[in-house]
């Protein structure tokens, strides 16, 4: 019997199941394990490799996938950046959906989105938004899914993540498939193919062929008269199957190959004459082989359904019935319950029994059909309730996260303002301190300038005063020099006069009758004169210290009545010469000297008791 392919293709498209050929899987897993075993590998890379291992093992070793995802999560918790935790939670979204635990899937998405806000790694951000959009697509929320997938592409752009981009374009094309929006489906299918070529990965190219082939096939169903669209779809499908065969050692994901083989067989069954049955069975065998090896129960059960359709077409009802029963037995022990698919199988069995004319058997098959349909309905209802509750909780968590983010943003802004105000306060304080310091320095400089000017003025005053003292001293010295010269001149004049007088009197003093010879008398007189000269030189020093105003003072005291001889007597007396010495010098009798002293005292207005020598000393 023929089973509708829409649910099958959606399942393959939604889950993007990576069922792996054993040899290829071993190569892929070994390469990841070898990378993980390398020393000094960064923790961020360890978490990323563990997430890839979890994705590769989920079909055949789901518990191992959860273990690896949780290991990635533990490594991520030891890192400050949210990259590792975001990747781990995004990987858990896929695992929980496969486990049919939507609550945990939505909780993982909330956690992934939360930690995505704590990293700037664009590939991680893109992967989180990609998985979030994929989860919406699984739950038939196509509009939300498209928005998130497009946002993920914005993060992937320019990050050398062509493999992620190709996958995101594949899901966008699937959103607009089955005639929903052919032009957009074709647009994203072309972009999926370009990104796959850029990624240089066999799996991505195989997935791109699947996407493009489905695009042509959907367009053909909208326009059955355009046979070229069907031919193009089959050509692309065959190219994908050829790639899978030639690159079997490099191909890791086999689910698309099985789905393409089944689609190709179904196309020959639906749109080609019976003579193409060999081609249909050829691709049907290939799909059955891959589905059996990789435990693709949904694909395997549909393969049995298509074989049954051929038997029904040939009128071999018992054979058709047995084929469907064998399919049910093959998938009875599977992990996936598939109640809706099994309900359709029992519906086909009921139709076959009806064609055989066995009403009771047809009734029994219908009862099992209703049981599985009810089970599928209840399961869908439970899934819907679970999905709604999970979405509600997710929305609630998103609101809480948004509220927390707003509070954090507000606190951040508030703290920023506090910091700015603090900085402004510190800047103002520094400005005031700097201004005060500047003013203080300016005041100090001004005071220093004033002090320097004051010091300079004092120095100038001192210099002026010193200059005045120097000039005054020079004048005094000059005056003293002049006085000394006058004294020396006066003293010299007195001495010369004395010598002249002595020579004039010399001849009169020689006693011709003396017992001494003439020469001896002369020598005695000269000797006596030398002694007097010697005394005169000693006394002349004191005479030089006499104030030049001395003689003027004497004349003023005597009313200008003193003669030159009187002044001469006064000079000798001032030099301390006795009356006898004065008389000898002047060549006169001592009596004459005493008379001259008495006459001088009268001129000076002195009394008899006054001492002329003492008076002259005081006048000095």
FILUMMAR-290600 format. One line per field, with one value per residue (C-alpha): residue number from 1; residue in one letter; x, y, z. Coordinates in nm, 2 decimals, decimal comma, padded with zeros to 4 digits. Layout:
N
tortor <- c(NUM:...)
pati <- c(a:...)
X <- c(X:...)
Y <- c(Y:...)
Z <- c(Z:...)
***
This chain:
620
tortor <- c(1:2:3:4:5:6:7:8:9:10:11:12:13:14:15:16:17:18:19:20:21:22:23:24:25:26:27:28:29:30:31:32:33:34:35:36:37:38:39:40:41:42:43:44:45:46:47:48:49:50:51:52:53:54:55:56:57:58:59:60:61:62:63:64:65:66:67:68:69:70:71:72:73:74:75:76:77:78:79:80:81:82:83:84:85:86:87:88:89:90:91:92:93:94:95:96:97:98:99:100:101:102:103:104:105:106:107:108:109:110:111:112:113:114:115:116:117:118:119:120:121:122:123:124:125:126:127:128:129:130:131:132:133:134:135:136:137:138:139:140:141:142:143:144:145:146:147:148:149:150:151:152:153:154:155:156:157:158:159:160:161:162:163:164:165:166:167:168:169:170:171:172:173:174:175:176:177:178:179:180:181:182:183:184:185:186:187:188:189:190:191:192:193:194:195:196:197:198:199:200:201:202:203:204:205:206:207:208:209:210:211:212:213:214:215:216:217:218:219:220:221:222:223:224:225:226:227:228:229:230:231:232:233:234:235:236:237:238:239:240:241:242:243:244:245:246:247:248:249:250:251:252:253:254:255:256:257:258:259:260:261:262:263:264:265:266:267:268:269:270:271:272:273:274:275:276:277:278:279:280:281:282:283:284:285:286:287:288:289:290:291:292:293:294:295:296:297:298:299:300:301:302:303:304:305:306:307:308:309:310:311:312:313:314:315:316:317:318:319:320:321:322:323:324:325:326:327:328:329:330:331:332:333:334:335:336:337:338:339:340:341:342:343:344:345:346:347:348:349:350:351:352:353:354:355:356:357:358:359:360:361:362:363:364:365:366:367:368:369:370:371:372:373:374:375:376:377:378:379:380:381:382:383:384:385:386:387:388:389:390:391:392:393:394:395:396:397:398:399:400:401:402:403:404:405:406:407:408:409:410:411:412:413:414:415:416:417:418:419:420:421:422:423:424:425:426:427:428:429:430:431:432:433:434:435:436:437:438:439:440:441:442:443:444:445:446:447:448:449:450:451:452:453:454:455:456:457:458:459:460:461:462:463:464:465:466:467:468:469:470:471:472:473:474:475:476:477:478:479:480:481:482:483:484:485:486:487:488:489:490:491:492:493:494:495:496:497:498:499:500:501:502:503:504:505:506:507:508:509:510:511:512:513:514:515:516:517:518:519:520:521:522:523:524:525:526:527:528:529:530:531:532:533:534:535:536:537:538:539:540:541:542:543:544:545:546:547:548:549:550:551:552:553:554:555:556:557:558:559:560:561:562:563:564:565:566:567:568:569:570:571:572:573:574:575:576:577:578:579:580:581:582:583:584:585:586:587:588:589:590:591:592:593:594:595:596:597:598:599:600:601:602:603:604:605:606:607:608:609:610:611:612:613:614:615:616:617:618:619:620)
pati <- c(x:x:x:x:x:x:x:x:x:x:x:x:x:x:x:x:x:x:x:x:x:x:x:x:x:x:x:x:x:x:x:x:x:x:x:x:x:x:x:x:x:x:x:x:x:x:x:x:x:x:x:x:x:x:x:x:x:x:x:x:x:x:x:x:x:x:x:x:x:x:x:x:x:x:x:x:x:x:x:x:x:x:x:x:x:x:x:x:x:x:x:x:x:x:x:x:x:x:x:x:x:x:x:x:x:x:x:x:x:x:x:x:x:x:x:x:x:x:x:x:x:x:x:x:x:x:x:x:x:x:x:x:x:x:x:x:x:x:x:x:x:x:x:x:x:x:x:x:x:x:x:x:x:x:x:x:x:x:x:x:x:x:x:x:x:x:x:x:x:x:x:x:x:x:x:x:x:x:x:x:x:x:x:x:x:x:x:x:x:x:x:x:x:x:x:x:x:x:x:x:x:x:x:x:x:x:x:x:x:x:x:x:x:x:x:x:x:x:x:x:x:x:x:x:x:x:x:x:x:x:x:x:x:x:x:x:x:x:x:x:x:x:x:x:x:x:x:x:x:x:x:x:x:x:x:x:x:x:x:x:x:x:x:x:x:x:x:x:x:x:x:x:x:x:x:x:x:x:x:x:x:x:x:x:x:x:x:x:x:x:x:x:x:x:x:x:x:x:x:x:x:x:x:x:x:x:x:x:x:x:x:x:x:x:x:x:x:x:x:x:x:x:x:x:x:x:x:x:x:x:x:x:x:x:x:x:x:x:x:x:x:x:x:x:x:x:x:x:x:x:x:x:x:x:x:x:x:x:x:x:x:x:x:x:x:x:x:x:x:x:x:x:x:x:x:x:x:x:x:x:x:x:x:x:x:x:x:x:x:x:x:x:x:x:x:x:x:x:x:x:x:x:x:x:x:x:x:x:x:x:x:x:x:x:x:x:x:x:x:x:x:x:x:x:x:x:x:x:x:x:x:x:x:x:x:x:x:x:x:x:x:x:x:x:x:x:x:x:x:x:x:x:x:x:x:x:x:x:x:x:x:x:x:x:x:x:x:x:x:x:x:x:x:x:x:x:x:x:x:x:x:x:x:x:x:x:x:x:x:x:x:x:x:x:x:x:x:x:x:x:x:x:x:x:x:x:x:x:x:x:x:x:x:x:x:x:x:x:x:x:x:x:x:x:x:x:x:x:x:x:x:x:x:x:x:x:x:x:x:x:x:x:x:x:x:x:x:x:x:x:x:x:x:x:x:x:x:x:x:x:x:x:x:x:x:x:x:x:x:x:x:x:x:x:x:x:x:x:x:x:x:x:x:x:x:x:x:x:x:x:x:x:x:x:x:x:x:x:x:x:x:x:x:x:x:x:x:x:x:x:x:x:x:x:x:x:x:x:x:x)
X <- c(00,00:00,11:00,17:00,17:00,53:00,48:00,51:00,81:00,99:00,91:01,04:01,36:01,39:01,30:01,53:01,80:01,88:02,25:02,24:02,59:02,75:02,95:03,29:03,23:03,11:03,41:03,64:03,45:03,43:03,80:03,90:03,70:03,83:04,19:04,14:03,99:04,29:04,55:04,74:04,71:04,38:04,18:03,88:03,65:03,76:03,71:03,35:03,29:03,43:03,22:02,91:03,00:03,04:02,70:02,54:02,72:02,62:02,26:02,09:02,25:02,39:02,15:02,27:02,63:02,52:02,37:02,68:02,91:02,68:02,69:03,07:03,08:02,85:03,08:03,38:03,18:03,10:03,47:03,50:03,42:03,29:02,94:03,05:03,09:02,77:02,57:02,70:02,62:02,27:02,20:02,31:02,09:01,79:01,84:01,89:01,58:01,36:01,49:01,40:01,06:01,11:00,99:01,00:01,37:01,42:01,26:01,45:01,77:01,69:01,63:01,96:02,14:01,99:02,09:02,46:02,46:02,42:02,75:02,97:03,07:03,16:02,94:02,95:02,82:02,55:02,45:02,43:02,21:01,97:01,98:01,88:01,61:01,46:01,49:01,29:01,01:01,01:00,96:00,66:00,51:00,59:00,72:00,70:00,91:01,14:01,21:01,29:01,54:01,70:01,76:01,91:02,14:02,26:02,35:02,58:02,73:02,81:03,19:03,28:03,39:03,08:02,95:02,83:02,60:02,48:02,39:02,19:02,01:01,92:01,79:01,54:01,43:01,36:01,17:00,95:00,83:00,81:00,50:00,37:00,37:00,60:00,78:01,00:01,13:01,18:01,39:01,58:01,69:01,76:02,00:02,17:02,19:02,37:02,62:02,70:02,75:03,00:03,18:03,19:03,36:03,18:03,02:02,73:02,64:02,65:02,43:02,18:02,18:02,10:01,81:01,68:01,70:01,55:01,26:01,21:01,17:00,94:00,71:00,70:00,60:00,31:00,18:00,23:00,19:00,21:00,57:00,73:01,08:01,04:01,00:01,29:01,50:01,40:01,50:01,82:01,92:01,81:02,03:02,32:02,29:02,27:02,58:02,76:02,67:02,80:03,13:03,20:03,08:03,40:03,37:02,99:02,89:02,52:02,31:01,95:01,92:02,04:01,77:01,50:01,61:01,61:01,26:01,14:01,29:01,11:00,79:00,82:00,85:00,55:00,33:00,43:00,57:00,42:00,45:00,75:00,96:00,89:01,25:01,38:01,14:01,23:01,60:01,58:01,34:01,59:01,86:01,63:01,54:01,91:02,01:01,71:01,78:02,15:02,09:01,77:01,55:01,22:01,00:01,17:01,18:00,80:00,73:00,94:00,72:00,42:00,54:00,61:00,26:00,12:00,29:00,14:-00,20:-00,16:-00,07:-00,38:-00,17:-00,36:-00,22:00,13:00,05:-00,09:00,21:00,45:00,28:00,27:00,64:00,70:00,52:00,72:01,05:00,96:00,79:01,10:01,20:01,25:01,02:00,65:00,52:00,15:00,03:00,24:00,13:-00,23:-00,20:-00,04:-00,35:-00,57:-00,40:-00,44:-00,81:-00,84:-00,66:-00,89:-01,19:-01,06:-01,01:-01,38:-01,28:-01,51:-01,41:-01,04:-01,10:-01,29:-01,01:-00,76:-00,98:-01,00:-00,62:-00,62:-00,85:-00,64:-00,32:-00,49:-00,63:-00,29:-00,14:-00,41:-00,35:00,02:-00,02:-00,26:-00,01:00,27:00,06:-00,01:00,35:00,45:00,22:00,33:00,69:00,63:00,45:00,73:00,98:00,80:00,78:01,15:01,21:01,01:01,20:01,53:01,42:01,32:01,66:01,84:01,64:01,73:02,09:02,09:01,94:02,19:02,47:02,35:02,31:02,65:02,78:02,62:02,77:03,11:03,06:02,96:03,24:03,48:03,33:03,36:03,72:03,79:03,63:03,83:04,15:04,06:04,01:04,33:04,51:04,36:04,45:04,79:04,83:04,72:04,94:05,24:05,14:05,12:05,46:05,61:05,46:05,59:05,93:05,93:05,83:06,11:06,35:06,25:06,27:06,61:06,72:06,60:06,78:07,09:07,06:07,01:07,31:07,51:07,40:07,48:07,81:07,88:07,80:08,03:08,29:08,27:08,26:08,56:08,74:08,66:08,79:09,10:09,15:09,10:09,34:09,59:09,56:09,60:09,89:10,06:10,00:10,14:10,44:10,48:10,46:10,69:10,94:10,92:10,98:11,27:11,42:11,38:11,55:11,84:11,88:11,87:12,11:12,35:12,32:12,39:12,65:12,93:12,82:12,81:13,16:13,38:13,71:13,85:13,72:13,97:13,80:13,90:13,68:13,60:13,52:13,28:13,11:13,08:12,93:12,68:12,59:12,56:12,33:12,13:12,10:11,97:11,71:11,62:11,57:11,34:11,17:11,10:10,94:10,73:10,65:10,42:10,19:10,21:10,08:09,77:09,68:09,35:09,42:09,16:09,40:09,56:09,23:09,09:09,38:09,35:08,97:09,04:09,31:09,10:09,35:09,63:09,88:10,19:10,37:10,63:10,35:10,21:10,56:10,59:10,25:10,36:10,67:10,48:10,22:10,50:10,60:10,93:11,05:11,14:11,51:11,46:11,26:11,52:11,80:11,60:11,53:11,87:11,73:11,75:11,50:11,38:11,26:11,07:10,90:10,81:10,66:10,45:10,32:10,23:10,05:09,85:09,73:09,63:09,44:09,27:09,42:09,49:09,82:09,71:09,61:09,85:09,93:10,05:09,72:09,52:09,70:09,64:09,27:09,25:09,40)
Y <- c(00,00:00,36:00,57:00,95:01,07:01,42:01,30:01,09:01,37:01,61:01,37:01,33:01,70:01,81:01,57:01,57:01,23:01,15:00,77:00,65:00,37:00,16:00,21:00,57:00,63:00,47:00,69:01,00:00,90:00,80:01,14:01,32:01,09:01,15:01,52:01,49:01,29:01,55:01,73:02,10:02,12:02,42:02,35:02,54:02,30:02,00:02,10:02,15:01,80:01,64:01,81:01,67:01,32:01,35:01,44:01,15:00,89:00,98:00,73:00,41:00,52:00,79:00,74:00,79:01,11:01,25:01,16:01,34:01,64:01,66:01,63:01,92:02,11:02,04:02,17:02,47:02,55:02,58:02,86:03,22:03,26:03,11:02,95:02,59:02,59:02,74:02,47:02,19:02,31:02,36:02,00:01,88:02,04:01,79:01,49:01,57:01,61:01,27:01,13:01,30:01,51:01,85:02,00:01,93:02,04:02,38:02,41:02,34:02,60:02,86:02,78:02,79:03,13:03,25:03,15:03,27:03,61:03,56:03,50:03,70:03,39:03,43:03,06:02,96:03,23:03,12:02,75:02,84:03,04:02,76:02,50:02,72:02,77:02,40:02,33:02,56:02,39:02,05:02,19:02,34:02,70:02,78:03,16:03,17:02,91:03,11:03,43:03,24:03,05:03,38:03,53:03,23:03,29:03,65:03,52:03,25:03,50:03,56:03,30:03,01:02,81:02,71:02,37:02,53:02,78:02,50:02,32:02,64:02,70:02,34:02,39:02,73:02,55:02,28:02,55:02,67:02,31:02,12:02,42:02,67:02,92:02,77:03,07:03,09:02,72:02,74:03,04:02,87:02,54:02,72:02,89:02,55:02,41:02,70:02,68:02,30:02,35:02,61:02,37:02,10:01,83:01,53:01,51:01,88:01,83:01,52:01,71:01,99:01,75:01,62:01,98:02,07:01,75:01,80:02,15:02,02:01,74:01,98:02,22:01,92:01,83:02,18:02,17:01,80:01,90:02,02:01,68:01,84:01,93:01,56:01,46:01,73:01,60:01,24:01,36:01,54:01,24:01,01:01,24:01,23:00,85:00,84:01,07:00,85:00,54:00,70:00,87:00,60:00,60:00,98:00,99:01,00:01,07:00,81:00,92:01,15:00,88:00,64:00,91:01,00:00,63:00,59:00,91:00,80:00,46:00,63:00,86:00,57:00,40:00,71:00,88:00,61:00,31:-00,04:-00,11:00,11:-00,13:-00,26:00,09:00,14:-00,18:-00,11:00,21:00,05:-00,22:00,05:00,24:-00,08:-00,18:00,16:00,18:-00,17:-00,10:00,23:00,14:00,39:00,24:00,51:00,47:00,09:00,07:00,30:00,07:-00,22:-00,01:00,07:-00,30:-00,38:-00,13:-00,31:-00,64:-00,48:-00,34:-00,69:-00,83:-01,04:-00,95:-01,22:-01,12:-00,75:-00,84:-01,05:-00,78:-00,53:-00,78:-00,84:-00,47:-00,45:-00,74:-00,58:-00,25:-00,40:-00,39:-00,04:00,25:00,48:00,38:00,55:00,51:00,71:00,52:00,19:00,31:00,37:00,03:-00,13:00,08:-00,06:-00,41:-00,34:-00,23:-00,55:-00,77:-00,59:-00,65:-01,02:-01,03:-01,11:-00,87:-01,01:-00,97:-00,62:-00,54:-00,67:-00,46:-00,15:-00,20:-00,20:00,09:00,29:00,17:00,30:00,61:00,68:00,61:00,85:01,11:01,08:01,09:01,40:01,55:01,48:01,62:01,93:01,98:01,92:02,15:02,42:02,39:02,38:02,69:02,86:02,78:02,89:03,21:03,26:03,20:03,43:03,70:03,64:03,64:03,96:04,11:04,00:04,14:04,46:04,48:04,39:04,65:04,91:04,82:04,83:05,17:05,29:05,16:05,33:05,65:05,61:05,54:05,84:06,06:05,93:06,00:06,34:06,40:06,28:06,49:06,79:06,72:06,68:07,00:07,18:07,04:07,12:07,47:07,52:07,38:07,61:07,90:07,80:07,77:08,10:08,26:08,10:08,23:08,57:08,57:08,45:08,73:08,98:08,84:08,85:09,21:09,30:09,13:09,30:09,64:09,57:09,48:09,79:09,99:09,82:09,88:10,24:10,27:10,09:10,32:10,62:10,49:10,41:10,77:10,91:10,70:10,80:11,17:11,12:10,94:11,21:11,48:11,30:11,26:11,63:11,71:11,47:11,63:11,97:11,86:11,70:12,02:12,23:12,00:11,99:12,37:12,40:12,16:12,34:12,67:12,53:12,39:12,73:12,91:12,65:12,71:13,08:13,06:12,79:13,02:13,23:12,94:12,83:12,94:13,04:13,03:12,69:12,42:12,21:12,25:12,39:12,06:11,90:12,19:12,14:11,77:11,83:12,07:11,83:11,54:11,75:11,84:11,48:11,39:11,67:11,55:11,21:11,33:11,56:11,26:11,07:11,37:11,45:11,14:11,28:11,62:11,45:11,32:11,68:11,80:12,05:12,26:12,30:12,61:12,76:12,69:12,87:13,17:13,19:13,17:13,44:13,65:13,60:13,76:13,48:13,53:13,27:13,25:13,20:12,91:12,77:12,78:12,61:12,34:12,26:12,26:12,04:11,80:11,79:11,98:12,14:12,51:12,43:12,21:12,49:12,74:12,52:12,47:12,84:12,94:13,17:13,18:12,97:13,30:13,41:13,09:13,15:13,50:13,38:13,12:13,40:13,62:13,33:13,25:13,61:13,61:13,29:13,43:13,19:13,27:13,24:12,91:12,75:12,51:12,60:12,25:12,10:12,36:12,28:11,90:11,96:12,18:11,89)
Z <- c(00,00:-00,05:00,26:00,27:00,25:00,41:00,77:00,68:00,50:00,78:01,04:00,84:00,78:01,13:01,32:01,05:01,19:01,15:01,12:01,05:00,86:01,10:00,93:00,86:01,21:01,35:01,15:01,25:01,62:01,62:01,48:01,75:02,03:01,90:01,91:02,26:02,38:02,27:02,54:02,61:02,42:02,53:02,75:02,51:02,24:02,47:02,53:02,16:02,07:02,34:02,19:01,85:01,99:02,17:01,83:01,65:01,91:01,99:01,76:01,87:02,22:02,36:02,72:02,60:02,42:02,74:02,93:02,68:02,67:03,05:03,05:02,81:03,05:03,35:03,15:03,05:03,42:03,49:03,23:03,29:02,93:02,86:02,54:02,67:02,87:02,58:02,33:02,58:02,66:02,28:02,22:02,50:02,32:02,03:02,27:02,48:02,17:02,05:02,39:02,36:02,68:02,56:02,91:02,94:02,58:02,65:02,98:02,80:02,54:02,82:02,97:02,63:02,56:02,91:02,87:02,51:02,66:02,84:02,54:02,23:02,02:01,71:01,61:01,96:01,94:01,60:01,71:02,01:01,79:01,53:01,78:01,93:01,58:01,51:01,83:01,71:01,38:01,54:01,72:01,40:01,50:01,15:01,18:01,50:01,36:01,05:01,25:01,47:01,18:01,00:01,31:01,35:00,99:01,08:01,35:01,12:00,85:00,81:01,08:00,85:00,95:00,61:00,74:01,00:00,74:00,49:00,76:00,86:00,49:00,46:00,75:00,60:00,27:00,45:00,62:00,28:00,12:00,00:-00,19:00,10:-00,08:-00,38:-00,46:-00,10:-00,09:-00,41:-00,28:00,04:-00,13:-00,37:-00,07:00,11:-00,19:-00,22:00,15:00,12:-00,17:00,05:00,35:00,13:00,34:00,18:00,43:00,37:-00,01:00,02:00,24:-00,02:-00,30:-00,09:-00,03:-00,40:-00,51:-00,27:-00,41:-00,77:-00,65:-00,46:-00,76:-00,98:-00,75:-00,79:-01,17:-01,28:-01,65:-01,61:-01,64:-01,65:-01,28:-01,19:-01,42:-01,24:-00,90:-01,00:-01,15:-00,83:-00,62:-00,83:-00,81:-00,43:-00,43:-00,66:-00,42:-00,12:-00,30:-00,43:-00,10:00,13:00,33:00,40:00,44:00,81:00,78:00,60:00,69:00,39:00,15:00,28:00,25:-00,10:-00,21:-00,07:-00,24:-00,57:-00,55:-00,46:-00,76:-00,99:-00,82:-00,85:-01,17:-01,40:-01,58:-01,44:-01,66:-01,43:-01,14:-01,15:-01,10:-00,81:-00,64:-00,69:-00,49:-00,25:-00,18:-00,12:00,12:00,31:00,34:00,48:00,71:00,85:00,91:01,08:01,26:01,08:01,17:01,02:00,68:00,71:00,78:00,49:00,27:00,37:00,30:-00,06:-00,13:-00,01:-00,25:-00,54:-00,43:-00,40:-00,75:-00,87:-00,69:-00,45:-00,14:00,09:-00,01:00,05:00,39:00,49:00,38:00,62:00,90:00,85:00,87:01,20:01,34:01,23:01,40:01,71:01,92:01,82:02,06:01,86:01,90:01,58:01,67:01,38:01,12:01,27:01,26:00,89:00,85:01,02:00,80:00,50:00,64:00,69:00,33:00,21:00,42:00,28:-00,07:00,02:00,14:00,50:00,69:01,04:00,97:00,83:01,15:01,37:01,17:01,21:01,58:01,60:01,37:01,61:01,91:01,75:01,62:01,97:02,11:01,85:01,94:02,31:02,25:02,04:02,30:02,57:02,36:02,28:02,65:02,74:02,45:02,57:02,93:02,82:02,60:02,88:03,12:02,86:02,80:03,18:03,21:02,91:03,09:03,41:03,22:03,04:03,37:03,52:03,22:03,25:03,62:03,54:03,26:03,50:03,77:03,51:03,40:03,76:03,84:03,53:03,64:03,98:03,83:03,60:03,89:04,10:03,82:03,77:04,15:04,15:03,84:04,01:04,33:04,12:03,94:04,26:04,41:04,09:04,09:04,46:04,39:04,09:04,30:04,58:04,35:04,19:04,53:04,63:04,30:04,36:04,72:04,59:04,33:04,60:04,83:04,54:04,46:04,83:04,86:04,54:04,67:05,00:04,81:04,60:04,92:05,07:04,76:04,75:05,12:05,07:04,77:04,99:05,27:05,01:04,87:05,22:05,31:04,99:05,07:05,43:05,30:05,04:05,30:05,54:05,26:05,18:05,55:05,58:05,28:05,44:05,76:05,59:05,39:05,71:05,90:05,62:05,59:05,96:05,94:05,64:05,82:06,12:05,91:05,74:06,07:06,22:05,94:05,98:06,35:06,31:06,26:06,56:06,79:06,72:07,01:06,89:07,24:07,33:07,41:07,14:06,79:06,53:06,38:06,71:06,79:06,46:06,51:06,86:06,72:06,44:06,68:06,90:06,59:06,48:06,82:06,80:06,44:06,57:06,84:06,60:06,36:06,65:06,76:06,40:06,39:06,65:06,48:06,16:06,35:06,44:06,30:06,01:06,18:06,47:06,34:06,23:06,57:06,73:06,50:06,57:06,95:06,92:06,68:06,41:06,62:06,61:06,40:06,20:06,48:06,73:06,53:06,50:06,88:06,91:06,67:06,87:07,19:07,04:06,93:07,30:07,27:07,59:07,61:07,60:07,29:07,13:07,22:07,08:06,75:06,72:06,85:07,11:07,48:07,68:07,84:07,50:07,47:07,80:07,70:07,38:07,57:07,80:07,50:07,32:07,64:07,65:07,28:07,34:07,65:07,89:08,25:08,45:08,60:08,26:08,11:07,75:07,66:07,80:07,61:07,28:07,34:07,39:07,08:06,89)
***
